[in-house]
Structures are given as structure tokens and as C-alpha cells.
Amino acid sequence: MIRARSASAFLFSIASIACAEPRVQWVQSGGRTCVEVSGISDAALAPLRDWPAEKWRELLRVRVEKEAAIQMLGVWQIDSASHVIRFTPQFPLTPGVGYRADFEGKQLAGAAEDTKRVTSQFTVPTTANAPRTVVAQVFPSAPEVPENLLKFYVHFSAPMSRGRIYEHIHLRNEAGKDVELPFLELDEELWDPTMKRLTLFIDPGRIKREVKPLEDIGPALEEGRRFTLAIDTTCLDATGKPLAQKYAHSFRVGPPDRTPIAPEKWKLAAPASGSTDPLVITFPESMDQALALRLIHVIGDGGSSFEGSAALSDAERRWTFTPTHSWKAGTYYVVAPAVLEDLAGNNIGKAFEVDMVDSGEPREVGKPAKLPFMVR
């Protein structure tokens, strides 16, 4: 969005506002492909600084060519140093896909009604001999998951295309029949910035007790049965090519887990002073893979972060932290915020299903974990 500034009085003639020869081009800026419009006078640019996003969408429209009615999400800015309008897409452009930018100069104050639209088209180059994309890993990796499993993470070996992903992914029971509408299908698909990791939420209505979808259709997963997450080759990668092969991730379903995470049950194995041996935490249950890697960290006795890299193994029940520098003797702490989740979405001190206490007031969220360990 354009950052608002205090309104100023601008005295300029219609002639000075007119955009004589605007130029629309696709450029690299900050590691991203952006659209820039140049050739506009400073007098014409000045009033735009207070424009809302709705007006910017009328002035500079950027879209995928095959989806003419849908404008791309992003940020419009005025670069004062280079005197250009810049549009930065919210997501990276997809190789092999055609894009179009239309600049409507007649939207500028004082522009003539017959000011012509300026258009620029762009297709992201593809790598001819790039290896075909495959599903690299699915989490949770545990052979058994709780009946109230909250989500899957699907990792691909290369960036993927956005759109209609739910048509190509299926949850099937042991008879090979598709489970009816198991996922929370969001228009804004849950990809990470690299477009290599997709988050699939099981519809919460198929998990929480005493809600209509669960009562009418039943749970997506059923205790005591086997299921398979199946991914078709029709999923398209960022180059527009299908996956190299199908993928199937099978697992059995255990009882539901409605118990909050209890950090006091974690087992810590401290490393030796002077070494770069890893700190090891063993959990009594599998943790949410993405959140455990992102949220759990180590701090020193003074509260400063201790640099290193984390990894998960043993079906996400074993967390290891390898330091960048050797351990020094002293007290350290493992810190985990209360929003950490297990496979069922339970947090520290709070179960996923419990939003209210009997009084109707929100239940207090658990406190962050801060577990000390000694390096000797």
C-alpha cells in the first residue's frame, strides 16, 4: 500500500501533469520481478502518494494473461529517486506463465480522456533441462496419527503453480474410496514463499466435537483404520509441467489427542562444554514439524539467542540443536512459545478444542516453556 503523507497543495498546469510517453517494463528489484512505469512528470506523481489501493488498481493493473478478470496481489510504490511507479507482486512469478501489465494514464489528474493504455507482456523464462518435480516429503511422517490430526505439510522438490491444488490431492480410506471434502479448501492456498511447501488443513468442522459437519458427515479420519494421502501427477510445477510421478503417503489412525503439550515431560540431553555436539530433546509425542523447527530455540543465561541449526527426526519426536560455535560451560534455556502445536493442534497448556471455559470467558493460553539445562 502507498504510505500516507500529509496533504500538500500542488500548483501545476494540466500540461505539466500530462504523461507524454509513459513506459511500462518488467524489471528485477530486490530479487523479485516487478513492473515499473517511467516517463511520468513529478507533478503527476505527487498526488498519487495519498492514493488508496483501489485507485492504484485502476491505474496499473497486473494480471496473469489467461485470468483476465483477476488482478495480482502486491504493493504499489512511488520510487522518488528514479521517478517511477513500481508494482511488486506478493508472490514470485511462475516460469512459463504469461503476465500482462496495463497502465491507464487517463486515470491521472488532468490527463486527456483519449489517453491511450500502455501495455507490457512478460513470460518468465523456463529451464529446458530442469529435472521433473516430485513430492519430496510429507509431514507428519509418523506411521500413526491421532484421529483429530489438524494438518499435513507437503514438500515439493521445486516451486509449484498456484491454483486448484485441492483438485489433485485426495485423502482415501483403506478401501481406496475418497473421503468426502476432508480439507479446508481456501481460495488463498497456503504455500510458503518459495512455493515448495503446501499446508493442508483438515476441515476443523470434521475434528471438533458437537459441530454440524462432524455430526452430519463424520470425521475425516477414523480411529483403527488406515488412510492414504494421494497426490496426482496432474499437479503442475512452476514451469507448467506435471509431477514426475504420483505420490502416496499411507498411515494408520490412532485415538484422538485432546491433551495440551506438557513441556515438563520433555527429556533434555545436554552437550559437553567445548564441543559442538547437539542438544537433544525427546518429546513424548510427535510435534508439528514446521512450528517446532521455527519456534523452539536456545538462549543463554543472559537472555540472548544462541546461534545454531535445528532438525527433527524419529517421526518429529526428536529435536536436535547443533550450535554454530562451541558450547561454553554455563546455564542455557530451551524456549518454546505457547503457540507451539502437536499433531492435533494442541498448544502448551491449552487443548485445540477448548476455546471457552464454562463461564463463557476465553480460557487463558498456557505460558511459554523455558527449560534450563547445564553445559559442563
Buried (B, 14 or more C-beta within 10 A) or exposed (E): EBEEEEEEEEEBEEEEBBBEEBEBEBEEBEEBBBBBBBBBBEBBBBBBBBBEEEEBBEBBBBBBEEEEEEBBEBBBBBEEEEEBBBBBBEEBBBBBBEBBBBBBBBBBEBBEEEBEEBEBEBBBEBEEEEEBBBBEBBBBBBEBBBBBBBBBBBBBBBBBBBBEBBEBBBBBBEEEEEBEBBBBEEEEBBBEEEBBBBBBBBBBBBBBEEBEBBEEBEBBBBEEEBBBBBBEBEBBBBBEBBBBEEBEBEBBBBEBBBEBBBBEEBEBEBBEEEEEBBBBBEBEBBBBBBBBBEBBBBBEEEEEEBEBEBEBEEBBBBBBBEBEEEBEEEEBBBBBBBEBBBBBBBBBBBBBBEEEEEEEEEBEEBEBBEBEBEBE
